[in-house]
């Protein structure tokens, strides 16, 4: 991140300038070690007990910061940190608990004393006061070290990049600009400027609002530095300066405007939009004195004479068409009182509803609006994805927009990265960079794993080397194709969001590379330089060859980011997230801001205590760019723009009122004075008929894929329980997902209702609860630790909207499951299982290699011949109905919990299935139907077989009858300590069945 900032802003000064006076290794830790020893001694001398008794004494110490049921856990954290003795001890504690431990110091405890109470001196609290004060001093010194290292890195990264490019004979656009700027400022600069003036008698630069200080410095030196000065025309709209993240600097444009003095002209005619929309935007921006900051004005414009208002809306019966407002302001209700911002998925769904209604009733010149005439412009790529999926859910085709040239696509950058590794596979940095691309798909964990896997790394290097040799011998298509075919690049791209576009771009780029290679007879190194120059825009090639090719969704609604839509126009535009502000600079480690005391020169702030004084400057710059981004979005429309507004302090609210609480009233006033050009919508439109997808989905409505008459032959493969149950040749995830519900039998009226009756079912709930039990320390869980883990899991799996009452019930249910006996006659509890005797999420690969393969009938015969006649034998009919293809290879899976208790080993699985709303639905005798219907009987027998094989290999003297305990399935909704056995299914398969299953699956190990 720091390297990118420095690369984009090489002219920025670095602040603060202070650097560490010595390396980290030389920091004085003697005082810290002495104070740590003192704190340890006080702890061991009964300090814990004395502190515990004091802070829990409500007659002497207030309980606000020392909750009685939490103090012991916090003291445990402190004791562990003191014993570890890692500098600094507060850094060795989890972030969320660090402030709790820091409360155990004399100065803090004294601040919590009840009025009139003198607290006793406790050695541990005094020692912690001194130790933590010393750690704060060391933290300050370490911050200086960090800033010094960041400053050194920022400087050296820029120099090293220049050296590497020079050594490899390559250049980038930014590098060329930087070299030219420095040459013009250095010795011989005037001669160079004179030569350039002789070559170019005038200069006209469009889109100059996206310039930077170096580019302006170049043209100022060449053209403004001569007398008489050659013509220099700088054309730009500072209201559309939205590319600061790429290094663009609107303050450079504003300096150029000041330098021009009186020679400034403005365009007063809008040649894109209809008169009503132009008037609506004039009315909107008249609300604010300085909507874009103090140096950029909004000047009223008029529509061109040849523009007309074309938008209308048909009556519900499809009859007469009435003119429609040009600017629609949709007031978005908040999701909950604690968060004014509506949820992303909800906004996307409502946008899709609006688009559906528009396609059903909207008209342009009395003709139905086509999907390709509509665009949805978002702030982020994640929002683009959400809208794309919401439109698809309504049968409305959507196309994700990218850059206009394939050379500017993400795939172009990634292909260059991969080809660089093919050209030089011996350079580890090139290979790692290629592996991290979306094309090859390794994430940070995968790259880190290669550090410890020499054989795996060697295989990758050999793959790149082999593909590189094929490139040299047969051309780039053969070389890149060999690597891409081997690694499944096309399958990976098509499986992801926007995969059609990515695959089309990759094919297009490879074709361009092949044509250049053939036309100019380029060797690999030369072709790589050509691709770099293509991406930098340095080639004089036919632009038409590089335009993005249409993907299969070319006639669909256009969905993209505001940044990607700059320069484009559409008949109808939706701006769903106009209310959303950018993330403030406070959360960033490094900032770029412009110092008003130095003519708005760019500054790269590296941190330190002084940054609080410049934080408002950086925040104001981001707010101003938000306002410019909103302007760009609103002005993409020709006829109609629909803007979603929410009571959030983002760009739209700041434009109108400054205070989000007054937004709704401001919208009403704006519409009332607009003469019908602006309308405010509060109620959401209802669902519309499938005709909303007209012109796209209906084109293929009559086509249907032919279904195969028999399954295709398969070789060795890997499957899972989910793959067997759903008939899939390879399950995407070998973990099974819990079901939302099952059919209920009539309930006895007197049965007590379960606490989780209102908890939604489905895969997300099941995954979240599985994660809770996986992450909990089962034998030490308390209400606070359960709630902490639970909240994080709910947020992570999209269930953060659950109310407090349901969260509390969930927390109690988790504790109930831990305390409930696993058998009706008592038996162990989850809480009784110590950590050394259990393993969570135990992965297994079960060899399944009988000569003829495994089929549903194979499993059915095992259960029919060897199962318990009362229950398991009846499952055979269910097993026979499975639809998976013949399997030979491996079965992969994860057992939720494997544990040992009193010399026997067990498998255990958590289930969140909804079997009903009363405890009677979870009685032991009621669970069998669910076990059969969901094929859990097969699942636990496979788990048992995996554990049986493992114990046979690892446990000396293993005997199934002696050492294997059985399988537990816990239906968590129905468990309670006072209802032993409820929600618990248990079975121990007979030895004969297990031996038969082992033989049927194949005995080639586990």
Beta strands, then each sheet from edge to edge (+ up, - down):
strand 1: 13-15
strand 2: 202-205
strand 3: 231-234
strand 4: 269-270
strand 5: 302-303
strand 6: 311-314
strand 7: 321-323
strand 8: 327-331
strand 9: 362-364
strand 10: 367-368
strand 11: 374-378
strand 12: 398-400
strand 13: 557-561
strand 14: 570-575
strand 15: 591-595
strand 16: 601-605
strand 17: 637-645
strand 18: 678-681
strand 19: 717-719
strand 20: 838-848
strand 21: 889-901
strand 22: 904-911
strand 23: 964-971
strand 24: 984-987
sheet 1: 1+ 16+ 15-
sheet 2: 2+ 3+
sheet 3: 4+ 5+
sheet 4: 7+ 6- 9+ 10-
sheet 5: 12+ 13+ 11+ 14+ 17+ 8+ 18+
sheet 6: 19+ 21+ 20-
sheet 7: 19+ 21+ 22- 23- 24+
end
